[in-house]
């Protein structure tokens, strides 16, 4: 293998894949990135056996071939090289020779033959949409996924394709985020994919603001192909819970609230909470929303936000972080909060196909 490539190109390629690499793995090959020169490009591949990522950069391929190098160390070396162009060569003994300007490195690698091959998709359902559409949907929902490893089926997001819509859902049992996007689907399409959170985070990091995205779904894996990137992930096995049963059919009150004003007020109120007193009480009063936090160890905070509300007074308490996350995720100037009483779930909606359900906390 021998290739000449611009420094910025090789750094960019490594940045696209190295987030997947786990430096503390017990398998040395999984700490490495596969660098392969062919077809006039240098290809970068990283995997942790659950998620695999491949990217490429244009270069002058003098001799085709490949080698795997420790991802973190290789990135540090390439980043510090003095010249704008890098010559990378790998010999038959899996030694990488790296030259740039006045610098000359010899780095021990591992044979590409030891690197886990990318999964192949001989058949699968294929869907196409814009990169920005899926990225926006993931941003609006991913934070609600569970981190409890005993509930694996909730450790990711549900991508549901049916009725000419893509629906993305995430929940941890205490809150639920849901967003929909219309898209053309083959007749009678009905497919649910539970994609792990690590893959979701990688897609949020790498999906662009423009360009198309192809999703290929197999029985146990899914591939996302976009902008010269390929992300392949295992799917979480199991049946996603019936999330629709936790969405209130109707609420007594639908209150419009300025999103930024509410977010800022909750953020300030949260400053007076503790791990033992992790709640903010929302008092819906005549034409005003009063936010109250009380902590014996820290003190109290009280703030009001002007709203249009003339019904009976209602008090309900929520975890402030759970309340702020959807407010950060949507961009609407105004959100709508649907409430019933202190024991019923609250619902946040916006002027887009977005819905967020949050369970209340007990008011002491």
N, C-alpha and C positions, 0 to 999 in steps of 0.2 A: 504494500500500500504506500502510495506517495501522492500528496496533494498540496497545492499552494492555495491559500485562502486568506481573505482579508480578516484582520484581527476582530473588527466589529462584528463580522458575520459569524465567526466561530463562537464569540462570546454570546451573541444573541441566540444562537442555536442551543447552547448549553443552558442558558437561562430558561428556555422554554421547557426543558425536560427534567432539570435536576431537582425540582421540588418533590418529585416522586421518590427520589433516592433516600433510603433510610441509612444514615451513616453508622447506626448501631446494630445492623443486622448481623446475624451469626453466619450468614453466607457471604463471603468476600465478593463474589461476583455481583451481588445485588447492590453493593456500594459503588459499582462501576457503571459508566455509561459506555455504550457501544458506539464507536465511531467507524463508519464504513463509507469508503469512497467509491462511488460508481455513478454512471450516467451523468457525469459532469457536475455532481453535487456531493457534499459531505453530509451523510445522514447521522442523526443523533437519536439513540434509543435508550430509554431508561424504564425499569420495571421494579415493582415490589411483589410481583406474582399475582396481585389483585388488580392493579392498574398499570397499564403500559402506555408510554407516550413516545411518539416519534415525530421529529421535525427534521428539516434539512436547510442547507445553505449552499448557494452557488459557489463553486470553486473550480480550479484547474486540476483535473484528475490526471496525473501522470501515470499512475499504476493503481488499478483497482485492488481493493482488499479492505481488511478491517482489523480492529484491535479494541479491547476494552481497557479503560483507564479509570482510576479512582475519580469519581465525579467532582468532589469538592476540591481535591488537590489540583486536578487538571484545570478547573475553572480559575483557581487562584493563579496558576502559572500563566495561562493564556491572558488573563487580565493584566498581569504585571509586565508582560513582554514589551520591549521598547519600540519595536518597529510596527508600522501599519499593516504589514503582511507577514504571514506565518507559513513556514514550510513544515509539514508534518509527514513523517515517514515511519512506517512500522516494519521491522525485519521479521525473519522467520522464527526468531527466538522470543517474540512478543515484547520487544523493547521498542519504545516510541522515541524517535529523535525529533526534537522540536527546536526550530531555529527561527530567530527573528531579530533583525538588527545585529547587535553585538552579543546577544544571548544565545546560548546553546545548552539545551537540556536533554538528558537521557532518562526516560521514565519507564519503570517496570510496569508492564501491563499483564493482562490475562487474555488467553486466546478467545477470539470471538466464538469459537466452537462451543465454549462453556456457557455462553450467554443464552438464557431462556429464549426460545423463538417466539415471535409474535403469534398470537392465535389467528387462525384462518377462518374466514366466514364463507363456507361453501354455499350456504343458503340462509336467508333471513329476510324479514320485512324491512323495507327501506322507506324512510320519510325524509322530506326536504323542507327546510324553512330557513329564515334568516338567522345568522349568528346572533345579532343584537336581540332578536326576539327571545331566543332561549336564554341568553345571558340575563336579560331583564326579568324573566320568569323565575330563574334560579335565585337572583338577588332578592326578589320579593318573598321567597319562601324558605330558603335553606336554613336560616337561623332557628327555625322552629323544630328541626329534626332532633331526635333524642341522642344523647351521648351515653346512655345507659347500655352497656354491652350485654346485659341480660335480656334486652328487648331488641334483638338484632334487626327485626323486620322494620323497626322505626329508626334505625341508624342510617338514614338516607332520605331520599325524596322519591315519591311515586310519580312516574311519568305515565299518564293514562291517555291512550289514543282511541277515541271513539266519537261518533256523531259529528264528524268533521271538526273536531276540536282536539287540541292538546291541553290537558289539565295537569298542572304540577301541584303536588300536595306534600306538606311536611308537618309532622306533629310529634310531640313528646308526651302526649296525654294530658298536659296542662294547658297547652295552647295549640292552635292549628292555623297554618297559613295556606291559602289556596289561590291560584291564579289560573285563568283560562286564556287560550289564544286560538282563534279560528284558523284552520288550515285545511287544505284539500287532502282527503284520505280516500283510499280505495273503498268501494262499497263493502259494508258489513265488517269494517275494521273494528276490532275489539282487542286491545293489547295493553297490559299493565306491566311496567318495568320498574323495579325498585332499585335505584342506583345509589351506591354507597356515598356517604358524605365526602369522603376523600376525593372521589371522582367529581362530585358536584363542585367542590372547592377548586379543583384543577381546571374545570371548565370555566368557572367564573374568572379565574386568573388568565386564561389563554384565549377565550372567545373574543372576537373583534367587534367593532362597532358597525362593520359592513361586511358584505360577502355572504355566500350561502353556506349552509351546513347540511351534511348528509348524515342521517342516523340509520345504522344498520343493526337490527335487533335479532340475535340468535336465541336459542333456548336458555343458555346460561350466561351469555355475554352480550355486550352492546358496544358498538364502535361509533365514534363521533369523528367525522372527517371534514376538516375545514381549513382553509387558508394555508395549505401546506403542512398542517398538523393532523396527527392521527392519535386519538385517545381511545384505548380499548380497556374496558372494565368488566369485571365479573358482575353479575347481578345478585342481589340479595334474594335468597330463596325463601319462599313462604307466601302467605296471603296477607296483603295489607288490610288492616282493620277497616270496618265500615265507618269511615269518617263522617259520612253524611248524617249519621244518627246523633252526632254531638253538635250539629249546626242547628241552632234554634229556628223553628219554623217561622216564628214571628216574635217581635218584641213590642212591649208597650210603648216605648218612646224611641224615636229616631232623632238624634240631636246633631245638627251640623256644628263643627268646631274648626277653627283655623288650625291647620296642622302644625305649623311652625310655633305658634303661640303655645299650643298644648305640649309639644315636645320640649320646649324650653322650660316650661313650668314643671313638668315631671322631672326633668334633669336636675333642676334646682332642689326640688323636694327630696329627690333621692339622696342628696348629700347628707341628709339627717337620718338616714336609715342605717341599720346595722345587720349583721348576720342573724341576730335574734329577732329583730323587728324589721323585717324586709318587706314592707308594704306601704303603699300610699293610698289614702282614702280619698275618693272622689265624691264630693257632696254636690248633687245637682239641685240647685236652688233657683229661685225665680231670676231668670236672665243672667245667671252667673254659675260658673263651675268653681267650687272651692276645693283646693287640693291641700290635704293635711297629712303630715307625718309626725309621729310621736314616738320617741325612744327614751326610756328612762335613763339610759347610759349617755345619750348625746344631747337630747333636747327636742324641740318641736320646730316645725316649719309650717307656714300657712300662706297660701297664695290664691288669688282668684283670677279667672279668665272669663271674659265676657262671652256669653252664648245666648242663643234664642231658645228659651225654655220657660214654659209657663205651667207645666203639669205639677203634680205632687212632688214634694221633696223625696229624693232617693239617695241613699248612701251605699257605696260599693267600694271594696278595696281590691287592689291588684298589685302584683309584683311590678315594681317600676321598670325594671329592665325588660320584662315581657311586654310592657306597655310601650316602651320607647322603640323597640326593634321594628315593628311595622311602620311606625311614624317616620323612622329613618329610611325605610325601604321604599315607600311610595313617594311620588313627587307631586302629588296633587296639592293644590293650595288649601283645599278643604277636605276634611274627612267626615264621616258620619258614624257616630257611636250609637249603637242600639242597646238599650238597657231595660231590664224589667224590675229586678230587686237585688238585694245584697247577696242572694244565694244562687242567682241564675247567671249563666255565662254572659259575658259582654261580647259584642260583635263590632268590629271596625270594618267599614267599607269605604270605597273611594269612587271617583268618577271613571275608574277603569275596572275590568273584570277581576277584582281582587276582593278577598274576604279573609278576615282574621277573627278567630274565636279565642277568647281568653277566659280561663276559669277564675272565679273570684277567690279571694282569701278571706278567712274568717275575721270579722270585725270584733275585737275584744272590747 
